[in-house]
Amino acid sequence: MQEPNDDRRDSQRVPFRFQVRERELGGSFEEHQGNLSIGGVYFAGFHPTTGAVVELRFMVPGYDHEVLATGEVLRISRDGAQFGTHIRFTEIPLEAELALARFFQAGVQAVE
């Protein structure tokens, strides 16, 4: 199902695995498969995200450190039985943001 705002994406997206937890709930990070862009992530699941802020952890190829970022849930979409969570990075270390830019500039390959 195509979302009405799909055409306004300003950067490439690549399939990716990352860890997510809702900031308000704390607890353990859960692994999700979705896609990554320079500005944020998207993932689908059977339960919608309830919080407005999430914490993310992931590795970028070519970068030796785990990326720890914070994101704002922009919207929750519905595709059949699943809920899509659209997240924009709000806090990401500069070094990690530069690593992401290099990763995309070098011609990304999916990390699955």
N, CA, C and O atoms as CSV, one atom per row, in Angstrom:
chain,resi,resn,atom,element,x,y,z
A,1,MET,N,N,0.843,-1.173,0.000
A,1,MET,CA,C,0.000,0.000,0.000
A,1,MET,C,C,0.886,1.234,0.000
A,1,MET,O,O,1.770,1.355,0.848
A,2,GLN,N,N,0.675,2.124,-0.905
A,2,GLN,CA,C,1.495,3.331,-0.990
A,2,GLN,C,C,0.901,4.402,-0.092
A,2,GLN,O,O,-0.305,4.649,-0.099
A,3,GLU,N,N,1.779,5.031,0.680
A,3,GLU,CA,C,1.365,6.097,1.578
A,3,GLU,C,C,1.285,7.409,0.814
A,3,GLU,O,O,2.035,7.598,-0.144
A,4,PRO,N,N,0.406,8.318,1.201
A,4,PRO,CA,C,0.260,9.580,0.490
A,4,PRO,C,C,1.534,10.421,0.475
A,4,PRO,O,O,1.730,11.212,-0.448
A,5,ASN,N,N,2.399,10.271,1.468
A,5,ASN,CA,C,3.599,11.096,1.555
A,5,ASN,C,C,4.850,10.385,1.062
A,5,ASN,O,O,5.954,10.902,1.233
A,6,ASP,N,N,4.705,9.207,0.451
A,6,ASP,CA,C,5.869,8.452,-0.015
A,6,ASP,C,C,6.729,9.254,-0.979
A,6,ASP,O,O,7.953,9.121,-0.960
A,7,ASP,N,N,6.126,10.078,-1.815
A,7,ASP,CA,C,6.873,10.791,-2.835
A,7,ASP,C,C,7.693,11.945,-2.277
A,7,ASP,O,O,8.497,12.524,-3.007
A,8,ARG,N,N,7.517,12.296,-1.011
A,8,ARG,CA,C,8.272,13.416,-0.470
A,8,ARG,C,C,9.553,12.983,0.238
A,8,ARG,O,O,10.255,13.825,0.797
A,9,ARG,N,N,9.866,11.719,0.226
A,9,ARG,CA,C,11.111,11.245,0.821
A,9,ARG,C,C,12.273,11.908,0.112
A,9,ARG,O,O,12.311,11.985,-1.116
A,10,ASP,N,N,13.218,12.384,0.902
A,10,ASP,CA,C,14.324,13.116,0.315
A,10,ASP,C,C,15.627,12.336,0.309
A,10,ASP,O,O,16.663,12.879,-0.075
A,11,SER,N,N,15.602,11.089,0.720
A,11,SER,CA,C,16.826,10.298,0.669
A,11,SER,C,C,16.504,8.840,0.366
A,11,SER,O,O,15.375,8.378,0.530
A,12,GLN,N,N,17.508,8.155,-0.070
A,12,GLN,CA,C,17.384,6.740,-0.392
A,12,GLN,C,C,17.068,5.946,0.872
A,12,GLN,O,O,17.447,6.345,1.973
A,13,ARG,N,N,16.379,4.832,0.711
A,13,ARG,CA,C,16.072,3.930,1.819
A,13,ARG,C,C,16.622,2.551,1.488
A,13,ARG,O,O,16.646,2.130,0.331
A,14,VAL,N,N,17.063,1.859,2.536
A,14,VAL,CA,C,17.645,0.541,2.347
A,14,VAL,C,C,17.118,-0.394,3.439
A,14,VAL,O,O,16.981,0.018,4.591
A,15,PRO,N,N,16.821,-1.652,3.086
A,15,PRO,CA,C,16.410,-2.617,4.114
A,15,PRO,C,C,17.487,-2.718,5.190
A,15,PRO,O,O,18.679,-2.733,4.884
A,16,PHE,N,N,17.063,-2.788,6.450
A,16,PHE,CA,C,18.007,-2.727,7.555
A,16,PHE,C,C,17.404,-3.369,8.795
A,16,PHE,O,O,16.183,-3.453,8.928
A,17,ARG,N,N,18.267,-3.825,9.704
A,17,ARG,CA,C,17.848,-4.337,11.013
A,17,ARG,C,C,18.308,-3.362,12.074
A,17,ARG,O,O,19.419,-2.836,12.004
A,18,PHE,N,N,17.453,-3.118,13.063
A,18,PHE,CA,C,17.814,-2.218,14.141
A,18,PHE,C,C,17.037,-2.598,15.394
A,18,PHE,O,O,16.043,-3.321,15.327
A,19,GLN,N,N,17.497,-2.107,16.522
A,19,GLN,CA,C,16.866,-2.331,17.814
A,19,GLN,C,C,16.078,-1.082,18.185
A,19,GLN,O,O,16.550,0.037,17.985
A,20,VAL,N,N,14.865,-1.275,18.731
A,20,VAL,CA,C,13.992,-0.149,19.071
A,20,VAL,C,C,13.374,-0.394,20.444
A,20,VAL,O,O,13.024,-1.522,20.792
A,21,ARG,N,N,13.247,0.689,21.217
A,21,ARG,CA,C,12.425,0.636,22.428
A,21,ARG,C,C,11.754,1.992,22.615
A,21,ARG,O,O,12.285,3.031,22.223
A,22,GLU,N,N,10.594,1.950,23.212
A,22,GLU,CA,C,9.869,3.189,23.483
A,22,GLU,C,C,10.472,3.836,24.718
A,22,GLU,O,O,10.606,3.196,25.761
A,23,ARG,N,N,10.834,5.100,24.596
A,23,ARG,CA,C,11.521,5.797,25.681
A,23,ARG,C,C,10.698,5.783,26.969
A,23,ARG,O,O,11.246,5.522,28.040
A,24,GLU,N,N,9.406,6.055,26.888
A,24,GLU,CA,C,8.561,6.126,28.082
A,24,GLU,C,C,8.439,4.788,28.794
A,24,GLU,O,O,8.340,4.740,30.020
A,25,LEU,N,N,8.445,3.701,28.029
A,25,LEU,CA,C,8.288,2.380,28.628
A,25,LEU,C,C,9.599,1.806,29.132
A,25,LEU,O,O,9.602,0.982,30.047
A,26,GLY,N,N,10.725,2.233,28.543
A,26,GLY,CA,C,12.022,1.659,28.929
A,26,GLY,C,C,12.057,0.188,28.567
A,26,GLY,O,O,11.511,-0.218,27.542
A,27,GLY,N,N,12.689,-0.600,29.394
A,27,GLY,CA,C,12.755,-2.029,29.151
A,27,GLY,C,C,13.757,-2.396,28.078
A,27,GLY,O,O,14.665,-1.624,27.766
A,28,SER,N,N,13.587,-3.567,27.523
A,28,SER,CA,C,14.522,-4.113,26.543
A,28,SER,C,C,14.275,-3.551,25.153
A,28,SER,O,O,13.163,-3.153,24.806
A,29,PHE,N,N,15.337,-3.532,24.376
A,29,PHE,CA,C,15.224,-3.186,22.963
A,29,PHE,C,C,14.699,-4.408,22.220
A,29,PHE,O,O,15.032,-5.541,22.569
A,30,GLU,N,N,13.883,-4.182,21.202
A,30,GLU,CA,C,13.369,-5.263,20.357
A,30,GLU,C,C,13.912,-5.085,18.949
A,30,GLU,O,O,13.952,-3.972,18.425
A,31,GLU,N,N,14.332,-6.193,18.337
A,31,GLU,CA,C,14.854,-6.113,16.975
A,31,GLU,C,C,13.706,-5.989,15.979
A,31,GLU,O,O,12.676,-6.651,16.105
A,32,HIS,N,N,13.910,-5.124,14.987
A,32,HIS,CA,C,12.943,-4.928,13.910
A,32,HIS,C,C,13.667,-4.930,12.575
A,32,HIS,O,O,14.815,-4.500,12.471
A,33,GLN,N,N,12.985,-5.415,11.572
A,33,GLN,CA,C,13.443,-5.338,10.182
A,33,GLN,C,C,12.606,-4.250,9.537
A,33,GLN,O,O,11.380,-4.246,9.655
A,34,GLY,N,N,13.264,-3.336,8.860
A,34,GLY,CA,C,12.546,-2.256,8.213
A,34,GLY,C,C,13.433,-1.615,7.178
A,34,GLY,O,O,14.160,-2.301,6.459
A,35,ASN,N,N,13.377,-0.293,7.100
A,35,ASN,CA,C,14.310,0.380,6.210
A,35,ASN,C,C,14.870,1.621,6.895
A,35,ASN,O,O,14.256,2.211,7.784
A,36,LEU,N,N,16.047,1.984,6.445
A,36,LEU,CA,C,16.824,3.067,7.023
A,36,LEU,C,C,17.073,4.120,5.965
A,36,LEU,O,O,17.324,3.801,4.803
A,37,SER,N,N,17.004,5.375,6.370
A,37,SER,CA,C,17.397,6.483,5.507
A,37,SER,C,C,18.290,7.394,6.343
A,37,SER,O,O,18.482,7.152,7.535
A,38,ILE,N,N,18.822,8.413,5.739
A,38,ILE,CA,C,19.655,9.352,6.495
A,38,ILE,C,C,18.824,10.041,7.576
A,38,ILE,O,O,19.351,10.381,8.635
A,39,GLY,N,N,17.552,10.246,7.323
A,39,GLY,CA,C,16.719,10.994,8.260
A,39,GLY,C,C,15.932,10.186,9.260
A,39,GLY,O,O,15.374,10.757,10.196
A,40,GLY,N,N,15.862,8.850,9.096
A,40,GLY,CA,C,15.075,8.061,10.031
A,40,GLY,C,C,14.903,6.629,9.610
A,40,GLY,O,O,15.640,6.124,8.764
A,41,VAL,N,N,13.924,5.971,10.205
A,41,VAL,CA,C,13.664,4.560,9.932
A,41,VAL,C,C,12.158,4.331,9.788
A,41,VAL,O,O,11.334,5.160,10.171
A,42,TYR,N,N,11.843,3.172,9.220
A,42,TYR,CA,C,10.474,2.690,9.105
A,42,TYR,C,C,10.503,1.208,9.418
A,42,TYR,O,O,11.412,0.499,8.987
A,43,PHE,N,N,9.513,0.731,10.167
A,43,PHE,CA,C,9.367,-0.708,10.367
A,43,PHE,C,C,7.895,-1.035,10.554
A,43,PHE,O,O,7.098,-0.170,10.917
A,44,ALA,N,N,7.543,-2.279,10.307
A,44,ALA,CA,C,6.165,-2.741,10.456
A,44,ALA,C,C,6.111,-3.831,11.510
A,44,ALA,O,O,7.081,-4.563,11.710
A,45,GLY,N,N,4.992,-3.932,12.170
A,45,GLY,CA,C,4.796,-4.966,13.171
A,45,GLY,C,C,3.314,-5.153,13.439
A,45,GLY,O,O,2.475,-4.406,12.938
A,46,PHE,N,N,3.011,-6.161,14.236
A,46,PHE,CA,C,1.614,-6.469,14.520
A,46,PHE,C,C,1.030,-5.619,15.644
A,46,PHE,O,O,-0.178,-5.648,15.878
A,47,HIS,N,N,1.882,-4.858,16.344
A,47,HIS,CA,C,1.417,-3.975,17.411
A,47,HIS,C,C,1.940,-2.571,17.137
A,47,HIS,O,O,3.127,-2.405,16.856
A,48,PRO,N,N,1.091,-1.570,17.212
A,48,PRO,CA,C,1.556,-0.207,16.956
A,48,PRO,C,C,2.419,0.322,18.097
A,48,PRO,O,O,2.242,-0.067,19.252
A,49,THR,N,N,3.336,1.195,17.772
A,49,THR,CA,C,4.119,1.895,18.777
A,49,THR,C,C,3.182,2.859,19.483
A,49,THR,O,O,2.411,3.563,18.831
A,50,THR,N,N,3.240,2.900,20.813
A,50,THR,CA,C,2.314,3.755,21.554
A,50,THR,C,C,2.950,5.073,21.984
A,50,THR,O,O,2.240,6.052,22.215
A,51,GLY,N,N,4.256,5.111,22.094
A,51,GLY,CA,C,4.922,6.332,22.531
A,51,GLY,C,C,5.236,7.261,21.380
A,51,GLY,O,O,5.165,6.876,20.213
A,52,ALA,N,N,5.589,8.500,21.725
A,52,ALA,CA,C,5.934,9.494,20.716
A,52,ALA,C,C,7.428,9.546,20.453
A,52,ALA,O,O,7.862,10.085,19.435
A,53,VAL,N,N,8.229,8.981,21.376
A,53,VAL,CA,C,9.689,9.020,21.253
A,53,VAL,C,C,10.230,7.612,21.422
A,53,VAL,O,O,9.832,6.885,22.332
A,54,VAL,N,N,11.156,7.231,20.523
A,54,VAL,CA,C,11.790,5.916,20.602
A,54,VAL,C,C,13.308,6.079,20.644
A,54,VAL,O,O,13.860,7.083,20.194
A,55,GLU,N,N,13.954,5.074,21.191
A,55,GLU,CA,C,15.410,4.995,21.173
A,55,GLU,C,C,15.786,3.892,20.203
A,55,GLU,O,O,15.139,2.845,20.172
A,56,LEU,N,N,16.831,4.115,19.407
A,56,LEU,CA,C,17.248,3.177,18.366
A,56,LEU,C,C,18.714,2.835,18.533
A,56,LEU,O,O,19.523,3.671,18.935
A,57,ARG,N,N,19.044,1.588,18.219
A,57,ARG,CA,C,20.438,1.118,18.205
A,57,ARG,C,C,20.650,0.342,16.916
A,57,ARG,O,O,19.822,-0.490,16.544
A,58,PHE,N,N,21.763,0.613,16.230
A,58,PHE,CA,C,22.082,-0.132,15.017
A,58,PHE,C,C,23.541,0.083,14.663
A,58,PHE,O,O,24.194,0.999,15.164
A,59,MET,N,N,24.036,-0.776,13.793
A,59,MET,CA,C,25.409,-0.684,13.298
A,59,MET,C,C,25.371,-0.235,11.843
A,59,MET,O,O,24.543,-0.697,11.058
A,60,VAL,N,N,26.273,0.668,11.500
A,60,VAL,CA,C,26.411,1.127,10.119
A,60,VAL,C,C,27.688,0.503,9.565
A,60,VAL,O,O,28.751,0.676,10.162
A,61,PRO,N,N,27.621,-0.218,8.441
A,61,PRO,CA,C,28.837,-0.782,7.844
A,61,PRO,C,C,29.892,0.312,7.628
A,61,PRO,O,O,29.598,1.393,7.118
A,62,GLY,N,N,31.118,-0.002,8.028
A,62,GLY,CA,C,32.207,0.952,7.887
A,62,GLY,C,C,32.376,1.869,9.088
A,62,GLY,O,O,33.290,2.693,9.110
A,63,TYR,N,N,31.514,1.740,10.082
A,63,TYR,CA,C,31.582,2.558,11.298
A,63,TYR,C,C,31.762,1.604,12.468
A,63,TYR,O,O,30.982,0.664,12.620
A,64,ASP,N,N,32.767,1.827,13.291
A,64,ASP,CA,C,33.155,0.866,14.331
A,64,ASP,C,C,32.332,0.927,15.617
A,64,ASP,O,O,32.571,0.142,16.534
A,65,HIS,N,N,31.387,1.827,15.697
A,65,HIS,CA,C,30.622,1.990,16.929
A,65,HIS,C,C,29.140,1.769,16.680
A,65,HIS,O,O,28.623,2.053,15.599
A,66,GLU,N,N,28.470,1.258,17.699
A,66,GLU,CA,C,27.015,1.136,17.603
A,66,GLU,C,C,26.414,2.540,17.643
A,66,GLU,O,O,26.825,3.376,18.448
A,67,VAL,N,N,25.446,2.790,16.773
A,67,VAL,CA,C,24.760,4.074,16.737
A,67,VAL,C,C,23.626,4.034,17.755
A,67,VAL,O,O,22.796,3.125,17.747
A,68,LEU,N,N,23.606,5.023,18.620
A,68,LEU,CA,C,22.513,5.209,19.574
A,68,LEU,C,C,21.824,6.512,19.192
A,68,LEU,O,O,22.430,7.583,19.249
A,69,ALA,N,N,20.566,6.419,18.805
A,69,ALA,CA,C,19.838,7.597,18.326
A,69,ALA,C,C,18.467,7.660,18.985
A,69,ALA,O,O,17.967,6.670,19.521
A,70,THR,N,N,17.880,8.832,18.932
A,70,THR,CA,C,16.524,9.047,19.411
A,70,THR,C,C,15.689,9.485,18.214
A,70,THR,O,O,16.158,10.218,17.343
A,71,GLY,N,N,14.455,9.025,18.188
A,71,GLY,CA,C,13.585,9.389,17.082
A,71,GLY,C,C,12.188,9.750,17.535
A,71,GLY,O,O,11.719,9.314,18.587
A,72,GLU,N,N,11.537,10.553,16.720
A,72,GLU,CA,C,10.160,10.965,16.946
A,72,GLU,C,C,9.262,10.146,16.029
A,72,GLU,O,O,9.524,10.046,14.831
A,73,VAL,N,N,8.214,9.566,16.581
A,73,VAL,CA,C,7.247,8.834,15.766
A,73,VAL,C,C,6.411,9.865,15.021
A,73,VAL,O,O,5.645,10.616,15.625
A,74,LEU,N,N,6.568,9.890,13.696
A,74,LEU,CA,C,5.829,10.845,12.871
A,74,LEU,C,C,4.396,10.396,12.632
A,74,LEU,O,O,3.459,11.191,12.694
A,75,ARG,N,N,4.246,9.103,12.359
A,75,ARG,CA,C,2.904,8.579,12.138
A,75,ARG,C,C,2.935,7.055,12.175
A,75,ARG,O,O,3.981,6.420,12.037
A,76,ILE,N,N,1.749,6.502,12.366
A,76,ILE,CA,C,1.539,5.056,12.315
A,76,ILE,C,C,0.591,4.821,11.141
A,76,ILE,O,O,-0.481,5.421,11.069
A,77,SER,N,N,0.995,3.947,10.228
A,77,SER,CA,C,0.145,3.615,9.083
A,77,SER,C,C,-0.363,2.188,9.251
A,77,SER,O,O,0.110,1.456,10.120
A,78,ARG,N,N,-1.303,1.803,8.441
A,78,ARG,CA,C,-1.869,0.456,8.523
A,78,ARG,C,C,-1.749,-0.201,7.164
A,78,ARG,O,O,-2.105,0.393,6.147
A,79,ASP,N,N,-1.244,-1.433,7.145
A,79,ASP,CA,C,-1.151,-2.214,5.918
A,79,ASP,C,C,-1.601,-3.632,6.244
A,79,ASP,O,O,-0.803,-4.457,6.689
A,80,GLY,N,N,-2.859,-3.905,6.025
A,80,GLY,CA,C,-3.405,-5.213,6.371
A,80,GLY,C,C,-3.392,-5.407,7.878
A,80,GLY,O,O,-3.920,-4.585,8.626
A,81,ALA,N,N,-2.785,-6.504,8.315
A,81,ALA,CA,C,-2.738,-6.818,9.742
A,81,ALA,C,C,-1.588,-6.123,10.463
A,81,ALA,O,O,-1.474,-6.226,11.685
A,82,GLN,N,N,-0.739,-5.420,9.726
A,82,GLN,CA,C,0.429,-4.794,10.352
A,82,GLN,C,C,0.288,-3.278,10.450
A,82,GLN,O,O,-0.470,-2.640,9.720
A,83,PHE,N,N,1.057,-2.738,11.389
A,83,PHE,CA,C,1.137,-1.295,11.591
A,83,PHE,C,C,2.526,-0.832,11.193
A,83,PHE,O,O,3.519,-1.419,11.625
A,84,GLY,N,N,2.613,0.199,10.386
A,84,GLY,CA,C,3.896,0.758,9.987
A,84,GLY,C,C,4.237,1.943,10.876
A,84,GLY,O,O,3.405,2.825,11.090
A,85,THR,N,N,5.458,1.966,11.393
A,85,THR,CA,C,5.906,3.061,12.244
A,85,THR,C,C,6.937,3.877,11.481
A,85,THR,O,O,7.967,3.349,11.062
A,86,HIS,N,N,6.664,5.153,11.302
A,86,HIS,CA,C,7.518,6.078,10.559
A,86,HIS,C,C,8.210,6.984,11.576
A,86,HIS,O,O,7.549,7.730,12.299
A,87,ILE,N,N,9.536,6.917,11.631
A,87,ILE,CA,C,10.303,7.622,12.661
A,87,ILE,C,C,11.331,8.551,12.023
A,87,ILE,O,O,12.012,8.186,11.066
A,88,ARG,N,N,11.427,9.756,12.573
A,88,ARG,CA,C,12.440,10.736,12.151
A,88,ARG,C,C,13.449,10.877,13.277
A,88,ARG,O,O,13.077,11.050,14.438
A,89,PHE,N,N,14.748,10.800,12.922
A,89,PHE,CA,C,15.786,11.003,13.929
A,89,PHE,C,C,15.679,12.418,14.494
A,89,PHE,O,O,15.534,13.384,13.744
A,90,THR,N,N,15.752,12.532,15.813
A,90,THR,CA,C,15.787,13.848,16.456
A,90,THR,C,C,17.127,14.077,17.146
A,90,THR,O,O,17.570,15.216,17.294
A,91,GLU,N,N,17.771,12.990,17.567
A,91,GLU,CA,C,19.095,13.075,18.178
A,91,GLU,C,C,19.929,11.918,17.648
A,91,GLU,O,O,19.575,10.751,17.815
A,92,ILE,N,N,21.036,12.259,17.010
A,92,ILE,CA,C,21.964,11.260,16.516
A,92,ILE,C,C,23.349,11.898,16.554
A,92,ILE,O,O,23.517,13.023,16.084
A,93,PRO,N,N,24.339,11.206,17.101
A,93,PRO,CA,C,25.676,11.801,17.176
A,93,PRO,C,C,26.181,12.204,15.790
A,93,PRO,O,O,25.928,11.517,14.801
A,94,LEU,N,N,26.887,13.310,15.736
A,94,LEU,CA,C,27.402,13.820,14.469
A,94,LEU,C,C,28.240,12.777,13.745
A,94,LEU,O,O,28.103,12.613,12.533
A,95,GLU,N,N,29.110,12.066,14.467
A,95,GLU,CA,C,29.959,11.045,13.831
A,95,GLU,C,C,29.116,9.953,13.190
A,95,GLU,O,O,29.445,9.460,12.111
A,96,ALA,N,N,28.023,9.575,13.859
A,96,ALA,CA,C,27.127,8.549,13.321
A,96,ALA,C,C,26.376,9.065,12.099
A,96,ALA,O,O,26.183,8.332,11.129
A,97,GLU,N,N,25.957,10.317,12.146
A,97,GLU,CA,C,25.265,10.916,10.998
A,97,GLU,C,C,26.192,10.981,9.782
A,97,GLU,O,O,25.768,10.731,8.654
A,98,LEU,N,N,27.449,11.316,10.023
A,98,LEU,CA,C,28.430,11.339,8.931
A,98,LEU,C,C,28.679,9.930,8.395
A,98,LEU,O,O,28.827,9.744,7.187
A,99,ALA,N,N,28.726,8.937,9.287
A,99,ALA,CA,C,28.902,7.548,8.853
A,99,ALA,C,C,27.730,7.104,7.984
A,99,ALA,O,O,27.922,6.418,6.980
A,100,LEU,N,N,26.526,7.492,8.369
A,100,LEU,CA,C,25.346,7.186,7.552
A,100,LEU,C,C,25.449,7.827,6.174
A,100,LEU,O,O,25.152,7.191,5.163
A,101,ALA,N,N,25.869,9.089,6.137
A,101,ALA,CA,C,26.014,9.789,4.856
A,101,ALA,C,C,27.041,9.088,3.970
A,101,ALA,O,O,26.818,8.935,2.770
A,102,ARG,N,N,28.169,8.660,4.553
A,102,ARG,CA,C,29.191,7.937,3.773
A,102,ARG,C,C,28.650,6.604,3.274
A,102,ARG,O,O,28.910,6.207,2.138
A,103,PHE,N,N,27.896,5.914,4.128
A,103,PHE,CA,C,27.297,4.627,3.776
A,103,PHE,C,C,26.378,4.786,2.562
A,103,PHE,O,O,26.453,3.994,1.623
A,104,PHE,N,N,25.525,5.786,2.574
A,104,PHE,CA,C,24.613,6.009,1.451
A,104,PHE,C,C,25.352,6.509,0.216
A,104,PHE,O,O,25.020,6.129,-0.906
A,105,GLN,N,N,26.334,7.344,0.416
A,105,GLN,CA,C,27.104,7.887,-0.711
A,105,GLN,C,C,27.913,6.791,-1.408
A,105,GLN,O,O,28.112,6.845,-2.622
A,106,ALA,N,N,28.375,5.807,-0.651
A,106,ALA,CA,C,29.212,4.740,-1.207
A,106,ALA,C,C,28.398,3.706,-1.986
A,106,ALA,O,O,28.967,2.791,-2.583
A,107,GLY,N,N,27.092,3.845,-1.984
A,107,GLY,CA,C,26.279,2.852,-2.701
A,107,GLY,C,C,25.926,1.736,-1.756
A,107,GLY,O,O,26.563,0.682,-1.762
A,108,VAL,N,N,24.937,1.954,-0.961
A,108,VAL,CA,C,24.552,1.052,0.117
A,108,VAL,C,C,24.200,-0.336,-0.379
A,108,VAL,O,O,23.786,-0.533,-1.522
A,109,GLN,N,N,24.377,-1.283,0.516
A,109,GLN,CA,C,23.897,-2.650,0.313
A,109,GLN,C,C,23.073,-3.002,1.526
A,109,GLN,O,O,23.449,-2.665,2.649
A,110,ALA,N,N,21.959,-3.670,1.323
A,110,ALA,CA,C,21.046,-3.991,2.409
A,110,ALA,C,C,21.740,-4.786,3.500
A,110,ALA,O,O,22.558,-5.664,3.225
A,111,VAL,N,N,21.405,-4.470,4.733
A,111,VAL,CA,C,21.887,-5.212,5.891
A,111,VAL,C,C,20.698,-5.955,6.451
A,111,VAL,O,O,19.853,-5.373,7.130
A,112,GLU,N,N,20.634,-7.252,6.163
A,112,GLU,CA,C,19.474,-8.047,6.613
A,112,GLU,C,C,19.915,-9.197,7.454
A,112,GLU,O,O,19.083,-9.975,7.922
